[in-house]
Amino acid sequence: MAESETASPGLLTLEPECVTAHSGVSDLQHTHTSLIKTETDLGSTHTGDLIKTESLHSTELGYVPHLHPYQIKTETYDGAYIKSEQDSDLQDIKCDTIISDQMKCESSKSLVSDLMNFSEKNKLNDHRINHTGEKPYKCTPCGKYFNQRCHLNRHKTIHTGEKPHKCIQCGKCFSQSCSLKKHLRIHTDEKPFKCTQCGKGFNQAITLKSHVKIHTGEKTYKCTQCGKYFNQQSSLNRHKTIHTGEKPHKCIQCGKCFSQSYSLKSHMRIHTGEKPYKCTECGKGFNQAINLKSHLKIHTGEKPYKCTRCGTCYRQASDLENHWRVHTGEKPYKCTQCCKCFSHRSRLKEHLRIHTGEKPFKCTECGKGFNQAINLKSHLRIHTGEKPYKCTQCYKCFSHGSRLKEHLRIHTGEKPYKCTQCAKCFNKAITLKSHLEIHKGEKTYKCTECGKGFNQKSYLNRHKTIHTGEKPYKCIHCGKCFSQACDLKKHLRIHTGEKPYKCTQCGKCFNRLAHLNAHKTIHTGEKPYKCIHCGNSFSTSYSLKSHMRIHTGEKPYKCTECGKGFNRLAHLNAHKTIHTGEKPYKCTPCGKGFSTSYSLKSHMRIHTGEKPYKCSECCECFRHISSLKKHLRIHSGEKP
């Protein structure tokens, strides 16, 4: 580099080597990072002469100002240059160190760091727009303005739909390279933006910025309508649609409208069946990222949301919010039809289907409709035969969790449902409900055929089968048919030998609950059912009902063969064997057949020697009650 031969007018001659001066400002005495190079352009013979300055003294800054603005080329600490052209605009650079024709230091801490660094004039002009707020670049299709050309170019892709940047992992396309870069972090799981407060990582800087406001509690965005504050502009914009009711985003498939574009995007996946969010643990797919996030907590067992009242923890904030209403009793969701209130929006939605009659959940097997998805799920088990709920006591299986819960009360003896009228307790809510109708005396369900009234719809439906003769439930073992599913269920226990009802006093088991209840009266001696005609008492309501027919002469059970009537069904069934000649009850020791189980039971006493009927006068015992009755006449002197 040639030495300086001729100085410009007003410019003192400097040595070619670096000249160092110590500033009177104490802070600048220790500054070595801020360097300024000035290149004087004094013609062809002086091009390239450099003056390198480190920490100039305020009095020595006079060397530099005598250069014209177009003769200055500035290099900042990063080595880049600003080459001045003869343009008055350069004199307007908003740098505090240059004012008019002189450079002066506004801050003792920074001399050159305040000088903006631009390599081209158009970049400087673009930067100046940031300060002026000017937006010279206009989009011709929509008229929107931008302060930088690159922002306009990016915006144009909205109109053209051009997405040249494609993800090699999933094939998704983007209009901007920066958007692709951000997207790739989903696949790499890269989270370069860390929260200094809690250490949580994020894949986008804007997400971190929003997250930080949780710690600071900052809510800078205010709704002008209701005064509510938000920590994000997007949250405020979303909130505003509540006041305006605006839903500009419409689904082309079903016509449903949404206030947010992302809500429509998520909704569209219902129609397309797309589930882009996959669980890495079990492979299950989800149509929303938030659903995947919630699902992952099942694998981790994480329940970060804790109730301050009872300490119960939940995986989702919404679950905690819903739970909180248990303590507050709040029911904010009201039915406009009947004014009934609900604590959950989903409960209200389900309830409204009662009024509309809507049953959107259809069984693909039989076409039956349901107003709740859970009811359809339960119904499908009828077709599949699935019984996932197993009793740990007797290993009986159930298709519904509620059925298992009810069944367990048989083992525990728990009867949580108490009648307020007579204090009688029941193990099922539906049984209590039926019982209450006895006190009311109300029989709202009438049979259209015979006019008989019932206090439950199920009783009426069961009664109707008498008129229709319909018996759709058939036993696969013996072919016997029944009008009710519960009757078939009870009958099957004869074939399986199942006796689930056990007496806690003596351990005897029964295949029907009614039989167990009747048996219990032997131990208690209780006979609560009293005949109003003769005062005779009975241990079961059925026995009283059968007894009452003696007084009324009612014989409702008719033989279809001979027309003979009976006051008990068992008597009719026994009679039928006369016509059929059937003797289904076989004695295992001798092989003799009987038409009724009672006859077999009486016969078995011959083999066992059992004589259960004892005379109270002489203590003689008999195998049959008829034999005892005959014997008693001896003591009474009665003549038949």
C-alpha positions in Angstrom: 0.0 0.0 0.0 1.5 3.4 -1.0 2.2 6.0 1.5 0.2 9.2 1.6 1.9 11.8 -0.6 -0.6 14.6 -0.8 -3.2 15.6 1.8 -6.6 16.7 1.0 -7.3 20.3 1.8 -8.0 20.6 5.5 -6.7 17.1 6.2 -3.5 16.9 8.2 -0.8 14.6 6.9 -0.8 11.2 8.7 1.7 8.4 8.8 0.6 5.3 6.9 0.9 3.2 10.0 -1.9 3.1 12.5 -2.1 6.1 14.8 -3.3 5.5 18.2 -4.7 8.1 20.5 -6.0 7.7 24.0 -9.3 9.3 24.7 -10.0 11.4 27.7 -13.1 9.3 28.4 -12.2 6.6 30.8 -14.5 4.0 29.3 -12.8 4.4 25.9 -9.4 3.9 27.3 -10.1 0.2 27.7 -12.0 -0.3 24.4 -10.2 -2.4 21.8 -13.1 -4.0 20.0 -14.5 -1.0 18.2 -12.4 -0.1 15.2 -13.0 2.4 12.4 -11.1 2.3 9.1 -11.5 5.3 6.8 -10.3 5.1 3.3 -9.6 8.5 1.6 -10.5 8.7 -2.0 -8.2 11.6 -3.1 -7.8 10.6 -6.7 -6.1 7.7 -8.4 -2.8 8.3 -6.7 -4.4 8.2 -3.2 -6.9 5.5 -3.6 -6.4 2.9 -0.9 -4.8 5.1 1.7 -6.1 4.0 5.1 -6.4 5.7 8.4 -7.0 3.1 11.1 -8.1 4.5 14.4 -8.4 2.9 17.8 -10.1 4.9 20.5 -9.7 8.4 19.0 -9.3 11.4 21.3 -12.1 13.8 21.0 -9.8 16.5 19.8 -8.3 14.2 17.1 -11.7 13.4 15.6 -11.2 16.6 13.6 -9.1 14.7 11.1 -12.1 12.7 9.9 -14.9 15.3 9.5 -13.0 17.2 6.8 -13.7 14.3 4.4 -16.8 14.7 2.3 -19.5 12.1 2.9 -18.8 10.5 -0.4 -15.1 10.0 0.6 -15.9 7.8 3.6 -15.9 4.0 3.6 -16.6 2.5 7.0 -15.7 -0.9 8.4 -17.2 -2.1 11.6 -15.9 -4.8 13.9 -17.3 -7.6 11.8 -15.2 -6.5 8.7 -18.1 -5.3 6.5 -18.0 -2.0 4.7 -20.4 0.9 4.0 -19.2 2.5 0.8 -20.6 6.0 0.5 -21.9 7.3 -2.8 -22.5 11.0 -3.4 -26.0 10.7 -2.0 -27.3 13.1 0.6 -29.4 10.2 2.0 -26.3 8.8 3.7 -26.1 11.9 5.8 -29.5 10.9 7.3 -28.3 7.6 8.7 -29.8 7.4 12.2 -26.5 6.7 13.9 -25.9 8.8 17.0 -22.2 9.0 16.2 -22.7 11.0 13.0 -24.5 14.3 12.9 -24.2 16.7 10.0 -20.4 17.0 9.2 -19.0 15.6 12.4 -18.7 12.4 14.3 -19.3 12.5 18.0 -19.7 9.9 20.6 -23.1 10.0 22.4 -22.2 7.0 24.5 -18.9 6.4 26.2 -19.6 2.7 26.1 -19.9 2.3 22.3 -18.4 4.3 19.5 -18.9 2.1 16.5 -21.4 -0.5 17.6 -24.2 2.0 16.9 -23.2 2.3 13.3 -25.5 0.0 11.3 -23.7 -2.2 8.8 -24.9 -2.4 5.2 -23.0 -3.6 2.2 -25.5 -2.2 -0.4 -27.5 0.9 -0.7 -30.8 -0.9 -1.2 -30.3 -2.8 2.1 -29.8 0.5 3.8 -32.9 1.9 2.3 -34.9 -1.2 3.3 -33.6 -0.8 6.9 -34.6 2.9 7.0 -38.2 1.9 6.3 -38.3 0.1 9.6 -37.9 3.5 11.3 -40.3 5.4 9.1 -43.1 2.8 9.0 -43.3 3.2 5.2 -44.7 0.2 3.3 -43.9 0.8 -0.4 -44.5 -2.8 -1.7 -48.0 -3.5 -2.7 -49.7 -6.8 -3.5 -51.7 -6.4 -6.7 -54.2 -9.2 -6.1 -55.4 -8.1 -2.7 -53.9 -4.6 -2.2 -52.0 -5.4 1.0 -48.8 -3.4 1.7 -45.4 -4.6 2.9 -42.2 -2.8 4.1 -39.9 -5.2 2.4 -39.9 -6.9 -1.0 -39.0 -10.3 0.5 -42.2 -10.1 2.7 -44.2 -9.3 -0.4 -42.7 -12.2 -2.3 -43.5 -14.5 0.6 -47.1 -13.2 0.7 -47.6 -13.8 -3.0 -47.4 -17.5 -2.5 -50.8 -17.4 -0.7 -52.4 -16.3 -4.0 -50.4 -18.6 -6.3 -50.6 -21.6 -4.0 -47.0 -22.4 -4.8 -45.2 -24.6 -2.3 -41.8 -25.4 -3.7 -40.2 -26.6 -0.4 -41.0 -30.3 0.2 -40.3 -32.4 3.3 -38.4 -35.5 2.4 -39.8 -37.3 5.5 -43.5 -37.0 5.0 -43.9 -35.2 1.7 -45.6 -32.1 3.1 -44.9 -29.0 1.1 -44.3 -25.4 2.2 -44.3 -22.0 0.5 -41.2 -20.8 2.5 -37.9 -22.5 3.3 -38.1 -21.2 6.9 -41.4 -23.0 7.3 -39.9 -26.3 6.1 -37.0 -25.8 8.5 -39.4 -25.4 11.4 -41.4 -28.4 10.2 -38.3 -30.7 10.1 -37.9 -30.2 13.8 -41.1 -32.3 14.3 -39.3 -35.3 12.7 -35.9 -34.7 14.4 -37.6 -33.8 17.7 -35.1 -30.9 17.8 -36.0 -28.2 20.4 -33.3 -25.6 20.3 -35.2 -22.9 22.2 -34.9 -23.5 26.0 -36.9 -21.8 28.7 -34.4 -20.5 31.3 -37.1 -20.7 34.0 -38.2 -24.4 33.8 -35.8 -25.8 31.2 -38.7 -26.8 28.8 -37.6 -27.0 25.1 -39.5 -25.7 22.1 -38.9 -26.1 18.3 -39.9 -22.5 17.5 -38.7 -19.2 19.1 -42.3 -17.8 19.0 -43.5 -20.7 21.0 -40.8 -20.1 23.6 -41.7 -16.4 23.7 -45.4 -17.3 24.4 -44.4 -19.8 27.0 -42.2 -17.3 28.9 -45.3 -15.2 29.5 -46.7 -18.0 31.7 -43.8 -17.4 34.1 -44.0 -13.6 33.9 -47.8 -13.5 34.0 -47.6 -10.9 31.3 -50.9 -10.3 29.4 -50.4 -7.4 27.1 -53.2 -8.0 24.7 -56.5 -6.5 25.8 -60.0 -7.1 24.5 -61.7 -3.8 23.9 -65.2 -5.4 24.3 -64.9 -7.0 27.7 -61.5 -5.9 29.0 -60.1 -9.4 29.3 -56.3 -9.7 28.8 -54.3 -12.3 26.9 -50.7 -13.2 26.6 -50.8 -13.8 22.9 -52.3 -11.8 20.0 -53.6 -15.1 18.5 -55.5 -15.8 21.7 -57.0 -12.3 21.6 -58.1 -12.7 18.0 -59.6 -16.1 18.8 -61.5 -14.5 21.7 -62.8 -11.7 19.6 -64.9 -14.1 17.6 -67.0 -14.7 20.7 -68.2 -11.1 20.6 -68.6 -11.0 16.8 -70.0 -14.5 16.4 -68.0 -14.6 13.1 -67.3 -18.0 11.7 -65.8 -17.4 8.2 -64.3 -20.8 7.7 -66.8 -23.3 6.3 -66.4 -27.0 5.7 -67.2 -27.9 2.1 -68.2 -31.4 3.2 -70.9 -30.8 5.8 -71.3 -27.0 5.9 -70.2 -26.6 9.5 -68.5 -23.2 10.2 -65.6 -22.3 12.3 -64.1 -19.1 13.7 -60.5 -20.3 13.2 -58.8 -21.7 10.1 -56.9 -24.3 12.2 -60.2 -25.5 13.6 -61.5 -26.1 10.1 -58.3 -27.9 9.2 -58.6 -30.2 12.3 -62.3 -30.8 11.5 -61.5 -31.8 7.9 -59.6 -34.8 9.2 -62.9 -36.3 10.4 -64.0 -36.5 6.7 -60.7 -37.6 5.3 -59.8 -40.0 8.2 -56.3 -38.6 8.3 -54.4 -39.2 11.5 -51.0 -37.6 11.0 -50.0 -37.7 14.7 -48.6 -41.1 15.6 -47.8 -42.4 19.1 -44.2 -43.8 19.1 -45.1 -46.2 21.9 -48.1 -48.0 20.6 -48.5 -46.7 17.0 -52.0 -45.2 17.6 -52.9 -42.3 15.3 -54.6 -39.1 16.1 -56.1 -36.3 14.0 -54.9 -33.5 16.4 -51.6 -32.9 18.1 -53.2 -32.1 21.4 -54.9 -35.5 21.4 -51.6 -37.2 20.9 -50.1 -35.1 23.7 -52.9 -36.2 26.0 -52.5 -39.8 25.0 -48.7 -39.9 25.7 -49.5 -39.2 29.3 -51.1 -42.7 29.5 -47.7 -44.2 28.8 -45.8 -41.9 31.1 -48.4 -42.0 33.8 -48.0 -38.2 34.1 -50.9 -36.4 35.8 -49.6 -32.8 36.2 -53.0 -31.2 37.0 -53.8 -31.5 40.7 -57.0 -30.5 42.5 -56.2 -28.3 45.5 -59.4 -29.4 47.3 -59.1 -33.2 47.3 -55.7 -33.9 45.7 -57.0 -35.8 42.8 -54.6 -35.6 39.8 -55.5 -35.4 36.1 -53.7 -35.7 32.8 -55.5 -32.7 31.2 -56.3 -29.2 32.4 -59.9 -29.6 31.0 -60.4 -32.7 33.1 -59.4 -30.8 36.2 -61.6 -27.9 35.2 -64.6 -30.3 34.9 -63.7 -32.0 38.2 -63.6 -28.7 40.0 -67.3 -28.3 39.3 -67.9 -31.3 41.6 -66.7 -29.1 44.5 -68.3 -25.8 43.4 -71.6 -27.4 42.2 -71.4 -25.2 39.1 -73.6 -26.3 36.2 -73.0 -23.6 33.5 -74.5 -25.5 30.5 -78.3 -25.1 30.3 -80.8 -26.9 28.1 -82.9 -24.3 26.2 -85.8 -26.9 25.9 -86.3 -28.0 29.5 -83.9 -25.7 31.4 -82.0 -28.6 32.9 -78.4 -27.7 33.7 -75.2 -29.7 33.3 -71.6 -29.4 34.5 -70.1 -30.6 31.2 -70.8 -29.4 27.7 -70.7 -33.0 26.4 -73.5 -34.0 28.9 -75.7 -31.1 27.5 -74.9 -32.2 23.9 -76.0 -35.8 24.8 -79.1 -34.6 26.6 -80.2 -32.5 23.6 -80.6 -35.7 21.6 -83.5 -36.7 23.9 -85.4 -33.6 22.6 -84.3 -34.0 18.9 -84.6 -37.8 18.9 -81.2 -37.9 17.1 -79.4 -41.2 17.3 -76.2 -40.7 15.3 -74.4 -43.8 16.4 -75.5 -46.8 14.3 -74.8 -50.5 14.8 -73.3 -51.9 11.6 -74.6 -55.4 12.6 -78.3 -54.8 13.2 -78.8 -51.1 12.3 -80.0 -50.1 15.8 -79.3 -46.4 16.6 -78.0 -44.9 19.8 -77.7 -41.3 21.1 -74.3 -42.0 22.8 -71.2 -43.6 21.5 -70.7 -45.5 24.8 -74.2 -47.1 24.4 -73.2 -48.3 20.9 -70.0 -49.7 22.3 -71.9 -51.6 25.0 -74.5 -52.8 22.5 -71.8 -54.3 20.1 -70.8 -56.7 22.9 -74.2 -58.5 22.3 -73.0 -59.4 18.8 -69.4 -60.1 19.7 -70.2 -61.9 23.0 -67.4 -60.0 24.7 -67.5 -59.9 28.5 -64.4 -58.0 29.6 -65.5 -57.4 33.2 -64.7 -60.3 35.5 -65.7 -60.9 39.2 -62.7 -61.7 41.3 -65.0 -63.6 43.8 -66.8 -66.1 41.5 -65.1 -65.4 38.2 -68.4 -64.5 36.5 -67.9 -62.2 33.5 -70.0 -59.2 32.4 -70.3 -57.1 29.3 -70.7 -53.9 31.3 -68.7 -52.4 34.2 -72.0 -51.3 35.8 -73.3 -54.9 35.8 -70.1 -56.1 37.5 -70.4 -53.3 40.1 -74.0 -54.4 40.8 -73.0 -58.1 41.0 -70.3 -57.4 43.6 -73.0 -56.3 46.0 -74.3 -59.9 46.1 -70.9 -60.9 47.6 -70.6 -57.9 49.9 -74.2 -57.8 50.9 -74.1 -54.0 50.3 -77.5 -52.4 49.8 -76.8 -48.6 49.3 -80.3 -47.7 48.0 -82.7 -47.1 50.9 -86.5 -46.5 50.7 -87.4 -43.3 52.6 -90.9 -44.6 53.2 -90.2 -48.0 54.9 -86.4 -48.0 55.3 -86.1 -51.1 53.1 -82.7 -51.3 51.3 -81.8 -52.4 47.8 -78.6 -53.2 46.0 -79.8 -51.6 42.7 -81.2 -48.1 42.0 -83.8 -49.5 39.6 -85.1 -52.0 42.2 -85.6 -49.1 44.6 -87.4 -47.1 41.9 -89.7 -50.1 41.3 -90.3 -50.5 45.0 -91.3 -46.8 45.4 -94.2 -47.4 43.0 -95.7 -49.8 45.6 -96.0 -46.9 48.1 -97.4 -44.6 45.4 -99.9 -47.2 44.3 -99.5 -45.6 40.9 -99.7 -47.9 37.8 -99.1 -45.6 34.9 -98.4 -48.3 32.3 -101.6 -49.8 30.9 -102.0 -52.8 28.7 -104.1 -51.9 25.7 -105.3 -55.5 25.4 -106.7 -56.2 28.8 -106.4 -52.9 30.6 -104.1 -54.2 33.4 -101.9 -51.6 34.9 -98.2 -51.8 35.8 -95.8 -49.5 37.7 -92.9 -50.2 35.3 -92.6 -50.2 31.6 -90.5 -53.4 31.7 -93.4 -55.2 33.5 -95.8 -54.1 30.9 -93.5 -55.3 28.1 -93.2 -58.7 29.8 -96.9 -58.9 30.3 -97.6 -58.2 26.6 -95.9 -61.5 25.6 -98.9 -63.3 27.3 -101.2 -61.9 24.6 -98.8 -62.3 21.7 -97.5 -65.6 22.8 -94.1 -64.5 21.6 -91.1 -66.4 23.1 -88.0 -65.2 21.2 -85.4 -66.4 23.7 -84.6 -70.1 23.1 -82.4 -72.4 25.3 -79.6 -74.0 23.2 -79.5 -77.0 25.5 -83.1 -78.2 25.6 -84.9 -75.9 23.1 -87.2 -74.4 25.6 -88.4 -70.9 24.8 -88.9 -67.8 27.0 -90.5 -64.5 26.6 -87.9 -62.7 28.6 -84.1 -62.8 28.3 -83.8 -62.8 32.2 -86.0 -65.9 32.3 -83.7 -67.7 29.8 -80.7 -66.6 31.9 -82.2 -68.1 35.0 -83.2 -71.3 33.2 -79.6 -71.9 31.9 -78.4 -72.3 35.4 -80.3 -75.6 35.5 -78.1 -76.9 32.8 -74.8 -75.3 34.0 -75.5 -76.1 37.7 -74.5 -72.6 38.6 -75.8 -71.4 42.0 -74.4 -67.9 42.5 -76.6 -67.0 45.4 -75.2 -68.3 48.7 -76.7 -68.1 52.2 -74.3 -66.5 54.6 -75.9 -68.4 57.6 -75.7 -72.1 56.4 -73.7 -71.8 53.1 -76.5 -73.3 51.0 -76.5 -72.0 47.4 -79.3 -71.2 45.0 -79.6 -70.4 41.3 -82.1 -67.6 41.9 -82.0 -64.6 44.2 -85.7 -65.1 45.0 -85.0 -68.6 46.2 -82.2 -67.3 48.5 -84.4 -64.6 49.9 -87.2 -67.2 50.6 -84.6 -69.5 52.2 -83.4 -66.8 54.5 -86.7 -66.6 56.2 -86.1 -70.1 57.6 -83.3 -68.7 59.7 -85.0 -65.5 60.7 -88.5 -67.0 61.0 -89.8 -63.8 59.3 -93.1 -64.0 57.5 -93.8 -60.4 56.5 -96.5 -61.2 53.9 -99.9 -61.6 55.7 -103.2 -62.6 54.1 -106.0 -60.0 54.8 -108.7 -62.7 54.6 -107.5 -65.4 57.0 -104.4 -63.8 58.7 -102.1 -66.5 57.4 -98.5 -65.3 57.0 -96.0 -66.1 54.3 -92.2 -65.6 53.9 -92.5 -64.5 50.2 -94.8 -62.3 48.2 -95.2 -65.0 45.6 -96.5 -67.4 48.3 -99.0 -64.9 49.4 -100.1 -64.2 45.9 -100.6 -67.9 45.2 -102.4 -68.3 48.5 -104.8 -65.4 47.7 -106.2 -67.4 44.7 -107.7 -69.9 47.2 -109.9 -67.1 48.5 -110.6 -65.5 45.1 -111.0 -68.8 43.3 -108.8 -67.5 40.5 -107.2 -70.1 38.3 -105.3 -68.1 35.7 -103.2 -71.0 34.3 -105.3 -73.0 31.8 -104.4 -76.3 30.2 -104.5 -76.0 26.4 -105.3 -79.7 26.0 -108.3 -80.1 28.4 -109.1 -76.6 29.5 -108.6 -77.3 33.2 -107.5 -74.3 35.3 -104.9 -74.1 38.0 -104.0 -71.4 40.6 -100.3 -72.1 40.3 -98.0 -72.4 37.2 -96.2 -75.4 38.8 -99.5 -77.2 39.1 -100.3 -76.6 35.4 -96.8 -77.8 34.4 -97.2 -81.0 36.5 -100.7 -81.5 35.0 -99.3 -81.2 31.4 -97.2 -84.3 31.9 -100.5 -86.4 32.1 -101.2 -85.5 28.4 -97.6 -85.8 27.2 -96.6 -88.7 29.4 -93.3 -87.0 30.0 -91.3 -87.9 33.1 -88.2 -85.8 32.9 -87.1 -86.2 36.5 -85.1 -89.5 36.9 -84.1 -91.1 40.2 -80.4 -91.9 39.9 -80.4 -94.9 42.4 -83.3 -96.8 40.8 -84.0 -95.1 37.5 -87.7 -94.4 38.1 -89.1 -91.4 36.3 -91.4 -88.6 37.6 -93.3 -85.8 36.0 -92.4 -83.2 38.7 -89.3 -82.4 40.7 -91.5 -82.4 43.8 -92.5 -86.1 43.2 -88.8 -87.0 42.6 -87.8 -85.2 45.9 -90.5 -87.2 47.8 -89.4 -90.4 46.2 -85.7 -89.9 47.1 -86.7 -90.1 50.8 -87.3 -93.8 50.3 -83.6 -94.2 49.5 -82.3 -91.8 52.0 -84.7 -92.7 54.8 -85.3 -89.1 55.5 -88.6 -88.3 57.4 -88.8 -84.5 57.7 -92.4 -84.2 58.9 -92.7 -84.7 62.6 -95.9 -85.0 64.7 -96.0 -82.4 67.5 -98.1 -84.8 69.7 -96.2 -88.0 69.7 -93.0 -87.1 67.8 -93.6 -89.7 65.1 -91.9 -88.8 61.8 -93.1 -89.1 58.2 -91.7 -88.9 54.7 -94.6 -87.0 53.2 -96.7 -84.2 54.5 -99.9 -86.0 53.4 -98.9 -88.9 55.7 -98.5 -86.5 58.6 -101.9 -84.9 58.0 -103.6 -88.4 58.0 -101.8 -89.2 61.2 -102.9 -86.0 63.0 -106.5 -87.0 62.6 -105.8 -89.9 65.1 -105.0 -87.3 67.8 -107.8 -84.9 66.8 -110.4 -87.6 66.3 -111.3 -86.0 63.0 -113.0 -88.2 60.5 -112.4 -87.4 56.8 
